[in-house]
């Protein structure tokens, strides 16, 4: 299909109205062109910020930028060392594996081949996955519209419009890889290869178990071809059941506990209110505009219906943010679906002959992009500070960990991390980023198992027995044992057991340190 750039619809002129209409048409075309140039300029600036932000994360291999990166790296190291990923929850190490295994296995294999580069390997995988997913999304929109300009517009919106990709695309997290498999699967389904797409959706779910919207959208889009629907459902569901059975067998029965039982966090309306406010701030305009495109009749012979169903399904998943541990990564799929509908809507409007129809798309796109300006300004300030630290390292040098209070990073001297790494015995710490930075196993993930204990789904006996046996050569805590428990990751029983079996030594680098008490 030929390339056709976005253009303003040409107003119909007739009779004596021709001369009077020409200046207005010229002004409208100029306004449309100006808005598209503004949108393109903002996207270009945002992509530059995106790349610089990714660079600063790649060159800081021991800095944990969001809570949970350390969990993923610890799990990948298990794979690299040949250990079982989904371990028993009644013996040490006590680490919750929150996701299905593909990302862990891929990063673990790369660590084994290329060596342990800290978070850099996993972040590079996420960046590469984001690139692949973007290409697949752009290709799908080009196929549906017949115009590469629509594909590029969709990719630009996907990467930049609501800062979600800026935050998550370059982290050691499973989301970008699962989204990439989903986008490739949807691209294949758009091309009519739904059975191959089913296998990609399987891999996506084996990367992150919540990516169920795309296969459901494809299944519904196959109606009324019942035989095709049945074959697709049997292929997808059958392979899913087989994969779960194999993983349950390989983990000695612990896979479902990690993925389902331990992941069922309690509802939290405070988290929901905060995240919903953030979502509406950055996505309100674009989501309304994407919803409005549903009023266009679906074009015959095209797979627009699939992407509409994907958008509606992703939107229906939004209430899942109402739980402890939720974050903006929960609307990554909705970000992709919104970008797709905005791109297709821009294509339809640019072909319309209705007066001023061509103004709608650039106004919506430019408005959506301008909403994100403050967020990109703040990000650029952080990037500039990090680049300065990389070029002229401060003395003494430090790494940034995730604190248990507030959003400010927990800065720790690199010399202290090196000292912890040289400890011959096991480390117990309430900051998993410290353990991972020092090359140690996460022996006990305080926060998750504290929640599981409070919810009555896990007994503290294994960690209490390990503490009583003085199994750990060093205990490093962000708060002292004789301080208040409120706001810490300690339960009363764990605090009391540590106070009985360990004695304090001199604090260092913001950590209270404890050694085993002599018997």
C-alpha positions as CSV (number, residue, x, y, z in Angstrom):
1,X,0.0,0.0,0.0
2,X,1.2,3.5,-0.8
3,X,2.3,5.9,1.9
4,X,-0.2,8.8,2.4
5,X,0.7,11.4,5.0
6,X,-1.8,12.8,7.4
7,X,-3.6,15.7,5.8
8,X,-6.5,18.1,6.3
9,X,-9.7,17.1,4.7
10,X,-10.4,19.3,1.7
11,X,-13.6,21.4,2.1
12,X,-16.1,21.2,-0.8
13,X,-16.2,24.5,-2.6
14,X,-18.9,25.6,-5.0
15,X,-20.2,28.7,-6.8
16,X,-19.8,32.1,-5.3
17,X,-18.7,30.6,-2.0
18,X,-15.3,29.5,-3.4
19,X,-13.5,32.8,-2.9
20,X,-14.9,33.4,0.6
21,X,-14.1,29.9,1.7
22,X,-10.5,29.8,0.5
23,X,-9.1,32.0,3.3
24,X,-10.9,30.0,5.9
25,X,-9.7,26.7,4.4
26,X,-6.1,28.0,4.3
27,X,-6.3,29.1,7.9
28,X,-7.6,25.7,8.9
29,X,-4.9,23.8,6.9
30,X,-2.3,26.0,8.5
31,X,-3.6,25.3,12.0
32,X,-3.7,21.6,11.4
33,X,-0.2,21.6,10.1
34,X,1.0,23.6,13.0
35,X,-0.6,21.3,15.5
36,X,0.9,18.3,13.9
37,X,4.3,19.9,13.9
38,X,3.8,20.8,17.6
39,X,2.9,17.2,18.4
40,X,5.8,15.8,16.4
41,X,8.2,18.2,18.2
42,X,6.9,17.2,21.6
43,X,7.2,13.5,20.7
44,X,10.8,14.0,19.5
45,X,11.7,15.8,22.8
46,X,10.0,13.1,24.9
47,X,11.8,10.3,23.0
48,X,15.1,12.0,23.6
49,X,14.3,12.2,27.4
50,X,13.2,8.6,27.2
51,X,16.6,7.6,25.7
52,X,18.6,9.6,28.2
53,X,16.6,8.2,31.1
54,X,17.2,4.7,29.8
55,X,20.9,5.4,29.5
56,X,21.2,6.6,33.1
57,X,19.5,3.4,34.3
58,X,21.8,1.2,32.2
59,X,25.0,2.8,33.5
60,X,23.9,2.4,37.2
61,X,23.9,-1.4,37.4
62,X,23.5,-1.6,41.2
63,X,21.0,1.2,41.7
64,X,17.4,0.0,42.3
65,X,15.0,2.5,40.8
66,X,11.7,0.9,41.8
67,X,10.8,-1.6,44.5
68,X,10.8,-5.1,43.0
69,X,13.7,-4.9,40.6
70,X,15.8,-6.6,43.3
71,X,13.3,-9.5,43.4
72,X,13.6,-10.0,39.7
73,X,17.4,-10.0,39.7
74,X,17.5,-12.4,42.7
75,X,15.2,-14.8,40.8
76,X,17.2,-14.6,37.6
77,X,20.4,-15.3,39.6
78,X,18.7,-18.5,40.9
79,X,18.1,-19.6,37.4
80,X,21.7,-18.8,36.4
81,X,23.0,-20.8,39.4
82,X,20.8,-23.8,38.5
83,X,18.6,-23.4,41.6
84,X,14.8,-23.9,41.7
85,X,12.9,-20.7,41.0
86,X,9.7,-21.4,42.9
87,X,11.1,-22.5,46.3
88,X,9.2,-23.8,49.3
89,X,7.7,-21.2,51.6
90,X,8.5,-23.1,54.7
91,X,12.3,-23.0,54.4
92,X,15.0,-20.5,53.7
93,X,15.6,-18.6,51.4
94,X,12.1,-17.2,51.8
95,X,11.6,-15.2,48.6
96,X,8.2,-14.8,46.9
97,X,8.4,-15.2,43.1
98,X,5.6,-13.0,42.0
99,X,5.5,-13.8,38.2
100,X,5.5,-16.6,35.8
101,X,9.0,-17.8,34.7
102,X,9.9,-16.6,31.1
103,X,11.5,-13.3,32.1
104,X,13.5,-14.9,34.9
105,X,14.6,-17.7,32.6
106,X,15.7,-15.3,29.8
107,X,17.6,-12.9,32.1
108,X,19.1,-15.9,34.0
109,X,20.3,-17.4,30.8
110,X,21.9,-14.1,29.7
111,X,23.6,-13.8,33.1
112,X,25.0,-17.2,32.8
113,X,26.4,-16.5,29.3
114,X,27.6,-12.9,29.7
115,X,28.2,-12.7,33.4
116,X,26.4,-10.9,36.2
117,X,26.1,-7.2,35.2
118,X,23.7,-6.3,38.0
119,X,20.4,-4.8,36.8
120,X,21.8,-3.8,33.4
121,X,21.1,-7.1,31.7
122,X,17.4,-7.2,32.7
123,X,16.9,-3.6,31.9
124,X,18.4,-4.1,28.4
125,X,16.0,-7.0,27.9
126,X,13.1,-4.7,28.8
127,X,14.3,-2.0,26.5
128,X,14.7,-4.4,23.6
129,X,11.2,-5.8,24.3
130,X,9.8,-2.3,24.3
131,X,11.4,-1.7,20.8
132,X,9.9,-5.0,19.5
133,X,6.5,-4.2,20.9
134,X,6.5,-0.8,19.4
135,X,7.5,-2.1,16.0
136,X,4.7,-4.7,16.2
137,X,2.1,-2.1,17.2
138,X,3.2,0.3,14.4
139,X,3.1,-2.5,11.8
140,X,-0.4,-3.4,12.9
141,X,-1.7,0.2,12.5
142,X,0.0,0.5,9.2
143,X,-1.7,-2.7,8.0
144,X,-5.1,-1.4,9.2
145,X,-4.8,2.1,7.8
146,X,-2.5,1.5,4.8
147,X,-0.4,4.5,5.9
148,X,3.0,4.4,7.7
149,X,2.3,7.8,9.1
150,X,-0.5,6.3,11.2
151,X,1.9,3.6,12.4
152,X,4.5,6.1,13.4
153,X,1.9,8.3,15.2
154,X,0.6,5.3,17.2
155,X,4.1,4.3,18.2
156,X,4.9,7.9,19.2
157,X,1.8,8.1,21.4
158,X,2.5,4.7,22.9
159,X,6.0,5.7,23.9
160,X,5.4,9.2,25.1
161,X,1.8,10.2,25.8
162,X,1.4,9.3,29.4
163,X,4.9,8.7,30.8
164,X,4.0,5.1,31.6
165,X,6.6,3.7,29.2
166,X,9.1,6.2,30.4
167,X,8.8,4.8,33.9
168,X,8.7,1.1,33.1
169,X,10.4,0.4,29.8
170,X,14.0,0.4,31.1
171,X,13.5,-1.4,34.5
172,X,14.3,-4.9,35.4
173,X,10.6,-5.8,35.5
174,X,8.5,-8.4,33.5
175,X,6.0,-5.9,32.1
176,X,7.8,-4.8,28.9
177,X,8.6,-8.3,27.8
178,X,5.0,-9.5,28.4
179,X,3.7,-6.5,26.5
180,X,6.1,-7.2,23.6
181,X,4.8,-10.8,23.2
182,X,1.2,-9.4,23.4
183,X,1.9,-6.8,20.7
184,X,3.5,-9.4,18.4
185,X,0.5,-11.7,19.0
186,X,-2.0,-9.0,18.2
187,X,0.0,-8.1,15.1
188,X,-0.2,-11.7,14.0
189,X,-3.9,-11.8,14.7
190,X,-4.4,-8.6,12.8
191,X,-2.8,-10.4,9.8
192,X,-5.2,-13.3,10.3
193,X,-2.7,-15.7,11.9
194,X,-4.7,-16.3,15.0
195,X,-3.3,-19.7,15.9
196,X,0.3,-18.5,15.9
197,X,-0.9,-15.5,17.9
198,X,-2.3,-17.9,20.5
199,X,1.2,-19.3,21.2
200,X,2.5,-15.8,21.6
201,X,-0.2,-15.0,24.1
202,X,0.8,-18.1,26.0
203,X,4.3,-16.9,26.2
204,X,3.0,-13.5,27.4
205,X,1.1,-15.1,30.2
206,X,4.1,-17.2,31.1
207,X,5.9,-13.9,31.4
208,X,3.3,-12.1,33.5
209,X,0.1,-14.0,34.4
210,X,-2.2,-11.0,34.2
211,X,-1.9,-10.5,30.4
212,X,-5.2,-12.2,29.6
213,X,-7.0,-9.4,27.8
214,X,-5.4,-10.0,24.3
215,X,-6.4,-13.7,23.9
216,X,-9.9,-12.9,25.1
217,X,-10.2,-10.0,22.6
218,X,-9.0,-12.3,19.7
219,X,-11.4,-15.0,20.8
220,X,-14.4,-12.6,20.8
221,X,-13.3,-11.0,17.5
222,X,-13.5,-14.4,15.7
223,X,-17.3,-14.4,16.1
224,X,-19.3,-15.7,14.3
225,X,-16.7,-18.3,13.1
226,X,-17.5,-20.8,15.8
227,X,-15.1,-23.5,14.6
228,X,-12.3,-21.0,14.5
229,X,-13.2,-19.7,18.0
230,X,-13.2,-23.3,19.3
231,X,-9.9,-24.2,17.8
232,X,-8.3,-21.0,19.1
233,X,-9.7,-21.6,22.6
234,X,-8.6,-25.2,22.7
235,X,-5.0,-24.3,21.5
236,X,-4.6,-21.5,23.9
237,X,-6.3,-23.0,27.0
238,X,-4.8,-26.4,26.4
239,X,-1.2,-25.2,26.2
240,X,-1.9,-23.0,29.3
241,X,-3.1,-25.9,31.3
242,X,-0.2,-28.0,30.2
243,X,2.3,-25.3,31.1
244,X,0.9,-24.8,34.5
245,X,0.9,-28.5,35.2
246,X,4.5,-28.8,34.2
247,X,5.5,-25.8,36.4
248,X,3.5,-27.1,39.3
249,X,5.3,-30.5,39.0
250,X,8.7,-29.0,38.5
251,X,8.3,-26.8,41.6
252,X,7.2,-29.6,43.8
253,X,3.7,-28.1,44.1
254,X,4.8,-24.5,45.0
255,X,4.2,-22.7,41.6
256,X,0.5,-22.0,42.2
257,X,1.2,-20.8,45.8
258,X,3.7,-18.2,44.5
259,X,1.6,-17.1,41.5
260,X,-1.9,-17.2,42.9
261,X,-2.1,-17.6,46.7
262,X,0.7,-15.3,47.6
263,X,-0.3,-12.7,45.0
264,X,-3.8,-12.2,46.2
265,X,-3.1,-8.9,47.9
266,X,-5.8,-7.2,50.0
267,X,-7.9,-4.4,48.5
268,X,-6.7,-1.0,49.3
269,X,-8.9,2.0,48.5
270,X,-6.1,4.5,49.3
271,X,-3.9,3.0,46.6
272,X,-6.9,3.0,44.2
273,X,-7.6,6.7,44.9
274,X,-3.9,7.7,44.3
275,X,-3.5,5.6,41.2
276,X,-6.8,6.6,39.7
277,X,-6.0,10.3,40.2
278,X,-2.6,9.8,38.4
279,X,-4.3,7.8,35.6
280,X,-6.9,10.4,35.0
281,X,-4.3,13.2,35.1
282,X,-2.2,11.7,32.3
283,X,-4.8,9.6,30.5
284,X,-8.2,11.3,30.9
285,X,-8.2,13.2,27.6
286,X,-6.7,10.5,25.5
287,X,-9.0,7.8,27.0
288,X,-12.1,9.9,26.3
289,X,-10.9,10.5,22.7
290,X,-10.1,6.8,22.2
291,X,-13.6,5.9,23.5
292,X,-15.1,8.4,21.1
293,X,-13.5,6.5,18.1
294,X,-15.8,3.6,19.0
295,X,-18.6,5.7,17.5
296,X,-17.1,5.2,14.0
297,X,-18.5,2.2,12.3
298,X,-15.9,-0.6,12.0
299,X,-14.5,-0.8,8.4
300,X,-15.4,-4.0,6.6
301,X,-12.6,-6.4,5.9
302,X,-10.3,-5.0,8.5
303,X,-9.5,-6.1,12.1
304,X,-10.3,-2.9,13.8
305,X,-12.8,-4.8,15.9
306,X,-10.0,-6.7,17.5
307,X,-8.3,-3.5,18.7
308,X,-11.5,-2.1,19.9
309,X,-12.1,-5.2,22.0
310,X,-8.6,-5.0,23.3
311,X,-9.2,-1.4,24.4
312,X,-12.4,-2.3,26.1
313,X,-10.9,-5.3,27.8
314,X,-7.9,-3.3,29.0
315,X,-10.2,-0.6,30.3
316,X,-12.2,-3.2,32.2
317,X,-9.0,-4.3,34.0
318,X,-8.4,-0.9,35.4
319,X,-10.2,-1.6,38.8
320,X,-7.4,-4.1,39.5
321,X,-5.3,-1.2,40.7
322,X,-7.4,-1.2,43.9
323,X,-5.0,-3.4,45.9
324,X,-1.8,-3.2,47.9
325,X,1.2,-3.3,45.6
326,X,-0.5,-1.9,42.5
327,X,1.2,0.7,40.4
328,X,1.0,2.4,37.0
329,X,2.4,-0.6,35.2
330,X,-1.2,-2.0,35.5
331,X,-2.3,0.2,32.6
332,X,0.5,-0.5,30.2
333,X,-1.8,-2.6,28.0
334,X,-4.4,0.2,28.1
335,X,-1.7,2.6,27.0
336,X,-1.0,0.5,23.9
337,X,-4.7,0.1,23.2
338,X,-5.4,3.8,23.6
339,X,-2.6,4.7,21.2
340,X,-3.9,2.2,18.7
341,X,-7.4,3.7,18.7
342,X,-6.1,7.3,18.6
343,X,-4.1,6.4,15.6
344,X,-7.0,4.7,13.8
345,X,-9.2,7.6,14.8
346,X,-6.8,10.1,13.3
347,X,-6.8,8.1,10.1
348,X,-10.6,8.2,9.9
349,X,-10.8,11.9,10.6
350,X,-8.1,12.8,8.1
351,X,-10.1,11.1,5.4
352,X,-13.4,12.8,6.4
353,X,-14.9,15.6,4.3
354,X,-16.8,17.1,7.3
355,X,-15.9,20.7,8.1
356,X,-13.1,21.0,10.6
357,X,-12.9,17.2,11.1
358,X,-9.1,17.4,10.4
359,X,-8.6,19.7,13.5
360,X,-9.9,17.1,16.0
361,X,-7.1,14.6,15.9
362,X,-4.1,17.1,16.2
363,X,-5.9,19.0,18.9
364,X,-6.4,15.8,21.0
365,X,-2.9,14.5,20.3
366,X,-1.2,17.9,21.1
367,X,-3.4,18.3,24.2
368,X,-2.6,14.8,25.5
369,X,1.1,15.4,25.0
370,X,1.2,18.8,26.6
371,X,-0.4,17.4,29.8
372,X,2.8,15.4,30.3
373,X,5.2,18.3,30.0
374,X,5.7,18.8,33.8
375,X,6.5,15.1,34.3
376,X,9.1,15.1,31.5
377,X,10.6,18.3,33.0
378,X,11.0,16.6,36.3
379,X,12.5,13.5,34.7
380,X,14.9,15.6,32.7
381,X,16.1,17.3,35.9
382,X,16.8,13.8,37.5
383,X,18.5,12.6,34.3
384,X,20.8,15.7,34.3
385,X,21.8,15.1,37.9
386,X,22.5,11.4,37.2
387,X,24.5,12.2,34.0
388,X,26.6,14.7,36.1
389,X,27.2,12.0,38.7
390,X,28.3,9.5,36.0
391,X,30.7,12.0,34.3
392,X,32.0,13.4,37.6
393,X,31.5,10.7,40.2
394,X,30.9,12.2,43.7
395,X,33.3,11.3,46.5
396,X,32.6,9.1,48.4
397,X,30.6,7.1,45.8
398,X,27.2,5.8,46.6
399,X,24.4,3.7,45.2
400,X,20.6,4.4,45.4
401,X,18.3,1.9,47.0
402,X,14.5,2.0,47.5
403,X,13.5,3.3,50.9
404,X,10.6,2.0,52.9
405,X,9.2,5.5,53.5
406,X,8.6,8.2,51.0
407,X,9.9,8.4,47.4
408,X,13.4,9.7,48.0
409,X,16.1,7.2,47.2
410,X,18.0,5.5,50.1
411,X,21.6,6.5,49.3
412,X,24.3,4.1,50.6
413,X,28.0,4.4,50.3
414,X,29.5,2.0,47.8
415,X,32.3,1.1,50.3
416,X,29.6,-0.2,52.7
417,X,28.1,-2.4,50.0
418,X,31.6,-3.8,49.2
419,X,32.0,-4.5,52.9
420,X,28.7,-6.4,53.1
421,X,29.8,-8.3,49.9
422,X,32.9,-9.5,51.7
423,X,31.0,-10.9,54.7
424,X,31.5,-14.7,54.6
425,X,28.1,-15.7,56.0
426,X,24.5,-15.1,55.2
427,X,22.9,-11.6,55.3
428,X,19.5,-10.7,56.7
429,X,18.2,-7.3,55.6
430,X,14.9,-5.5,55.3
431,X,16.2,-3.8,52.1
432,X,16.5,-6.5,49.3
433,X,18.3,-4.0,47.1
434,X,21.3,-4.0,49.5
435,X,21.5,-7.8,49.4
436,X,21.3,-7.9,45.6
437,X,23.9,-5.0,45.2
438,X,26.3,-7.0,47.5
439,X,25.8,-10.1,45.5
440,X,24.0,-11.9,48.3
441,X,20.8,-14.0,48.2
442,X,17.6,-12.4,49.5
443,X,17.3,-14.7,52.5
444,X,13.9,-13.3,53.6
445,X,11.7,-10.7,51.8
446,X,10.4,-8.8,54.8
447,X,7.6,-6.8,53.2
448,X,5.8,-9.6,51.3
449,X,6.0,-12.2,54.0
450,X,4.9,-9.6,56.6
451,X,1.7,-9.0,54.5
452,X,1.2,-12.8,54.1
453,X,1.5,-13.3,57.8
454,X,-0.9,-10.5,58.7
455,X,-3.4,-11.9,56.2
456,X,-3.1,-15.4,57.8
457,X,-1.6,-17.1,54.7
458,X,1.9,-17.8,56.0
459,X,3.5,-18.8,59.3
460,X,6.6,-17.0,60.7
461,X,8.0,-20.1,62.1
462,X,10.8,-20.7,59.5
463,X,12.3,-17.2,59.8
464,X,11.9,-17.3,63.6
465,X,13.8,-20.6,63.8
466,X,16.6,-19.3,61.5
467,X,17.0,-16.2,63.7
468,X,17.0,-18.3,66.9
469,X,19.7,-20.5,65.4
470,X,21.8,-17.4,64.6
471,X,22.0,-18.4,61.0
472,X,22.8,-15.0,59.7
473,X,26.3,-13.6,60.2
474,X,25.1,-10.0,59.7
475,X,21.7,-8.3,60.1
476,X,21.3,-4.9,58.4
477,X,18.1,-3.0,59.1
478,X,16.8,0.4,58.0
479,X,15.4,1.0,61.5
480,X,16.7,0.0,65.0
481,X,15.2,-2.9,66.9
482,X,14.5,-0.7,69.9
483,X,12.6,1.9,67.8
484,X,8.8,2.0,67.1
485,X,7.5,-0.8,64.8
486,X,5.1,1.5,62.9
487,X,6.2,2.0,59.4
488,X,8.9,-0.7,59.4
489,X,8.9,-4.1,57.7
490,X,9.3,-5.9,61.1
491,X,6.6,-7.8,62.9
492,X,6.6,-8.0,66.7
493,X,7.7,-11.6,66.7
494,X,10.6,-11.1,64.3
495,X,11.7,-7.9,66.1
496,X,11.7,-9.8,69.5
497,X,13.5,-12.8,68.0
498,X,16.3,-10.6,66.6
499,X,16.6,-8.6,69.8
500,X,17.1,-11.9,71.7
501,X,19.6,-13.5,69.3
502,X,21.6,-10.5,68.0
503,X,23.5,-7.6,69.5
504,X,23.9,-4.2,68.0
505,X,27.2,-3.0,66.5
506,X,28.1,0.4,65.2
507,X,25.6,1.6,62.5
508,X,26.9,2.3,59.0
509,X,25.6,4.0,55.9
510,X,22.1,4.5,57.3
511,X,21.8,0.8,58.4
512,X,21.6,-0.5,62.0
513,X,23.9,-3.5,62.1
514,X,23.6,-6.6,64.4
515,X,25.9,-9.6,65.0
516,X,25.0,-12.9,66.6
517,X,24.9,-12.9,70.4
518,X,27.3,-15.2,72.0
519,X,25.6,-18.3,73.4
